[in-house]
């Protein structure tokens, strides 16, 4: 990883940690988030995966607009870190603990490869 990539990664982690802290208080059923990227094509390759407890809870969050809250939090925090994305919805994905347990025996390292 190049020095500039490390600086971007540090800003990214800081921004997303702040998003996570805010979302835990504001978005019911939200558990955690992570990200994946290829710095050779950053920021286009950036994927942020938001994890909810169950499929049911994720569906309720979508219907209530809570996932929109996550889009907004992520966009604002990344923008504040000078990480600009033209369409945040192309970069944010949702998943659940329930689905990971059922499909990958709870092994997130395997499941996240698909994102």
C-alpha positions as YAML, in Angstrom:
chain: A
units: angstrom
residues:
- id: 1
  name: UNK
  ca: [0.00, 0.00, 0.00]
- id: 2
  name: UNK
  ca: [1.39, 3.39, -1.01]
- id: 3
  name: UNK
  ca: [1.78, 6.20, 1.48]
- id: 4
  name: UNK
  ca: [-1.08, 8.16, -0.12]
- id: 5
  name: UNK
  ca: [-3.29, 5.07, 0.09]
- id: 6
  name: UNK
  ca: [-2.52, 4.78, 3.80]
- id: 7
  name: UNK
  ca: [-3.56, 8.41, 4.32]
- id: 8
  name: UNK
  ca: [-6.82, 7.85, 2.47]
- id: 9
  name: UNK
  ca: [-7.46, 4.65, 4.44]
- id: 10
  name: UNK
  ca: [-6.88, 6.48, 7.72]
- id: 11
  name: UNK
  ca: [-9.38, 9.22, 6.75]
- id: 12
  name: UNK
  ca: [-11.84, 6.61, 5.55]
- id: 13
  name: UNK
  ca: [-11.65, 4.60, 8.77]
- id: 14
  name: UNK
  ca: [-12.05, 7.71, 10.89]
- id: 15
  name: UNK
  ca: [-15.11, 8.89, 8.94]
- id: 16
  name: UNK
  ca: [-16.76, 5.47, 8.93]
- id: 17
  name: UNK
  ca: [-16.09, 4.94, 12.64]
- id: 18
  name: UNK
  ca: [-17.93, 8.18, 13.30]
- id: 19
  name: UNK
  ca: [-20.80, 7.04, 11.05]
- id: 20
  name: UNK
  ca: [-20.97, 3.75, 12.94]
- id: 21
  name: UNK
  ca: [-21.13, 5.49, 16.32]
- id: 22
  name: UNK
  ca: [-23.92, 7.79, 15.12]
- id: 23
  name: UNK
  ca: [-25.85, 5.00, 13.40]
- id: 24
  name: UNK
  ca: [-25.82, 2.80, 16.49]
- id: 25
  name: UNK
  ca: [-27.82, 5.53, 18.25]
- id: 26
  name: UNK
  ca: [-30.04, 6.56, 15.34]
- id: 27
  name: UNK
  ca: [-30.81, 3.47, 13.27]
- id: 28
  name: UNK
  ca: [-32.71, 0.64, 14.92]
- id: 29
  name: UNK
  ca: [-31.27, -2.79, 14.20]
- id: 30
  name: UNK
  ca: [-28.00, -1.44, 12.77]
- id: 31
  name: UNK
  ca: [-25.05, -3.48, 14.07]
- id: 32
  name: UNK
  ca: [-21.83, -2.43, 12.35]
- id: 33
  name: UNK
  ca: [-20.25, -1.51, 9.03]
- id: 34
  name: UNK
  ca: [-17.14, -2.23, 7.04]
- id: 35
  name: UNK
  ca: [-15.65, -1.24, 3.72]
- id: 36
  name: UNK
  ca: [-13.71, -2.63, 0.80]
- id: 37
  name: UNK
  ca: [-11.83, -0.79, -1.92]
- id: 38
  name: UNK
  ca: [-9.14, -1.07, -4.53]
- id: 39
  name: UNK
  ca: [-6.96, 2.00, -4.20]
- id: 40
  name: UNK
  ca: [-5.96, 1.79, -7.86]
- id: 41
  name: UNK
  ca: [-9.52, 2.82, -8.71]
- id: 42
  name: UNK
  ca: [-10.48, 4.79, -5.59]
- id: 43
  name: UNK
  ca: [-13.08, 6.17, -4.93]
- id: 44
  name: UNK
  ca: [-15.03, 4.40, -7.69]
- id: 45
  name: UNK
  ca: [-14.23, 0.99, -6.20]
- id: 46
  name: UNK
  ca: [-15.30, 1.91, -2.65]
- id: 47
  name: UNK
  ca: [-18.02, -0.30, -1.16]
- id: 48
  name: UNK
  ca: [-19.42, 0.31, 2.30]
- id: 49
  name: UNK
  ca: [-21.38, -2.58, 3.76]
- id: 50
  name: UNK
  ca: [-23.86, -1.81, 6.55]
- id: 51
  name: UNK
  ca: [-24.85, -4.79, 8.66]
- id: 52
  name: UNK
  ca: [-28.22, -5.21, 10.35]
- id: 53
  name: UNK
  ca: [-29.33, -7.87, 12.80]
- id: 54
  name: UNK
  ca: [-31.88, -9.63, 10.59]
- id: 55
  name: UNK
  ca: [-33.56, -9.51, 7.19]
- id: 56
  name: UNK
  ca: [-36.81, -8.45, 8.88]
- id: 57
  name: UNK
  ca: [-35.15, -5.54, 10.65]
- id: 58
  name: UNK
  ca: [-33.38, -4.46, 7.46]
- id: 59
  name: UNK
  ca: [-36.71, -4.46, 5.61]
- id: 60
  name: UNK
  ca: [-38.28, -2.35, 8.36]
- id: 61
  name: UNK
  ca: [-35.32, 0.04, 8.26]
- id: 62
  name: UNK
  ca: [-35.73, 0.41, 4.51]
- id: 63
  name: UNK
  ca: [-39.48, 1.07, 4.78]
- id: 64
  name: UNK
  ca: [-39.04, 3.58, 7.62]
- id: 65
  name: UNK
  ca: [-36.32, 5.54, 5.83]
- id: 66
  name: UNK
  ca: [-33.58, 4.54, 8.25]
- id: 67
  name: UNK
  ca: [-31.41, 3.31, 5.39]
- id: 68
  name: UNK
  ca: [-31.72, 6.82, 3.92]
- id: 69
  name: UNK
  ca: [-30.33, 8.10, 7.22]
- id: 70
  name: UNK
  ca: [-27.32, 5.83, 6.72]
- id: 71
  name: UNK
  ca: [-26.79, 7.09, 3.17]
- id: 72
  name: UNK
  ca: [-26.86, 10.66, 4.46]
- id: 73
  name: UNK
  ca: [-24.53, 10.00, 7.40]
- id: 74
  name: UNK
  ca: [-22.01, 8.21, 5.19]
- id: 75
  name: UNK
  ca: [-22.12, 10.85, 2.47]
- id: 76
  name: UNK
  ca: [-21.68, 13.74, 4.93]
- id: 77
  name: UNK
  ca: [-18.84, 12.12, 6.88]
- id: 78
  name: UNK
  ca: [-16.96, 11.13, 3.73]
- id: 79
  name: UNK
  ca: [-17.44, 14.60, 2.27]
- id: 80
  name: UNK
  ca: [-16.05, 16.12, 5.48]
- id: 81
  name: UNK
  ca: [-13.01, 13.86, 5.01]
- id: 82
  name: UNK
  ca: [-12.62, 15.09, 1.40]
- id: 83
  name: UNK
  ca: [-13.75, 11.76, -0.02]
- id: 84
  name: UNK
  ca: [-16.27, 12.71, -2.67]
- id: 85
  name: UNK
  ca: [-18.70, 10.23, -4.18]
- id: 86
  name: UNK
  ca: [-21.10, 11.26, -6.93]
- id: 87
  name: UNK
  ca: [-23.84, 8.73, -6.10]
- id: 88
  name: UNK
  ca: [-23.63, 7.38, -2.55]
- id: 89
  name: UNK
  ca: [-26.24, 4.69, -3.29]
- id: 90
  name: UNK
  ca: [-23.84, 2.98, -5.70]
- id: 91
  name: UNK
  ca: [-21.29, 2.61, -2.90]
- id: 92
  name: UNK
  ca: [-23.43, 1.52, 0.06]
- id: 93
  name: UNK
  ca: [-24.69, -2.04, 0.42]
- id: 94
  name: UNK
  ca: [-26.74, -3.70, 3.14]
- id: 95
  name: UNK
  ca: [-26.45, -7.16, 4.64]
- id: 96
  name: UNK
  ca: [-27.52, -8.99, 7.79]
- id: 97
  name: UNK
  ca: [-26.03, -11.13, 10.53]
- id: 98
  name: UNK
  ca: [-28.89, -13.55, 9.94]
- id: 99
  name: UNK
  ca: [-28.04, -14.02, 6.25]
- id: 100
  name: UNK
  ca: [-24.35, -14.50, 6.98]
- id: 101
  name: UNK
  ca: [-25.08, -17.17, 9.59]
- id: 102
  name: UNK
  ca: [-27.46, -18.95, 7.25]
- id: 103
  name: UNK
  ca: [-25.39, -18.78, 4.08]
- id: 104
  name: UNK
  ca: [-21.78, -18.66, 5.29]
- id: 105
  name: UNK
  ca: [-21.95, -20.13, 8.80]
- id: 106
  name: UNK
  ca: [-21.23, -16.69, 10.27]
- id: 107
  name: UNK
  ca: [-17.91, -16.33, 8.43]
- id: 108
  name: UNK
  ca: [-17.87, -12.70, 7.36]
- id: 109
  name: UNK
  ca: [-14.42, -12.94, 5.76]
- id: 110
  name: UNK
  ca: [-15.90, -15.32, 3.19]
- id: 111
  name: UNK
  ca: [-19.20, -13.48, 2.80]
- id: 112
  name: UNK
  ca: [-17.62, -10.07, 2.26]
- id: 113
  name: UNK
  ca: [-15.70, -11.33, -0.76]
- id: 114
  name: UNK
  ca: [-18.98, -11.21, -2.68]
- id: 115
  name: UNK
  ca: [-19.43, -7.48, -2.04]
...
